[in-house]
């Protein structure tokens, strides 16, 4: 009886062991045979990482091929926040301390650099990262090549951290030119811009892209940025590179050939600066004070084609201030009214009274639609009194009765004051009907005043014609 029970127990144990082994073998067979391809692909996905290779941004050159905007190599240390977060608290802290010591930073300073701008505890701009949250965060820029090499060679000590060579903007400044308002600047892509690019299926945009923000950099951004490449690497769970895979080379951006002549641009910038400096030392005979002369602009056009050969604006700024990120102090100065708002181009982003350059258009309107003839003679007196106010000639000069040709030659203010005043009286003076004809306004509109020129630069300001309708609305 006892032996029978022992044999029964032994048989039950054997059956259980066989069942366990059967289940194990069935599972192994399923994993290796039935689901082998699926799990192999999943394993490969976990170990193969695609690293974006940024495309060199296209050059901007002048009409003679001289580089106005080029690229230089900058070694940048980046941190992959996702990998660091997977390390765990103590390991993450140790890695960041090791990196901080290598970079000559404190642990707290490095931690602040890993945060997005606006996050609690983030460093101030441009140290904080204002780009896409999905891209590796640059924590040190323009480091030495030897320091970058040491991080790459000791990758096991720096999981989630790498050093890479990136192209950043450089400004060769042929003939010492500035041209900051024409050339513009770049900054990292924002999360909203990245989302919009993904919705539009734009292959030229990636999380590490830089985007043109002003000037030609913005106007021709799509052509300048090129197409990013891809590099496949095999990594372990700590993000350390184990091997290389297939590469797709980036396509550099297009070279933008402008109509600017750097030689002429340099001359125009220097002359504009010298003219402003001279004006600041010149006494206004009317007020007895020196002229403020706090800004100015100059544009040189090809009279045959209308192409812009040179364009200068004062005050200006150093375009290098944007490379690597701009500080809050520099940004405030660029927008500061006390500094003259250097970011504003007076050449195409401001509204100013045209002065004597408007006289030819007044003459065209008066001769075409105003009832005047080339032989009409009006008094070019030293001043014209309207009501209780005197409108004067430059330096109060007087030439007596002259015709349109002579008035244009000597640029007589009071001659054209009389033309404008006469047409105003003739067409109803202060008539409340805003549809009252105005030949000067009609001619100005025919010449394109009040409209944008269509220049291929962003944020161009329209002109303004102060006709009866506008004045009634304004006053």
Beta strands, then each sheet from edge to edge (+ up, - down):
strand 1: 48-53
strand 2: 60-61
strand 3: 67-79
strand 4: 137-143
strand 5: 161-170
strand 6: 186-188
strand 7: 210-212
strand 8: 229-235
strand 9: 241-248
strand 10: 256-257
strand 11: 296-301
strand 12: 308-314
strand 13: 378-380
strand 14: 383-386
strand 15: 389-392
strand 16: 400-402
sheet 1: 1+ 8- 9+
sheet 2: 4+ 3- 2+ 10+
sheet 3: 4+ 3- 5+
sheet 4: 6+ 7-
sheet 5: 11+ 12-
sheet 6: 13+ 16-
sheet 7: 14+ 15-
end
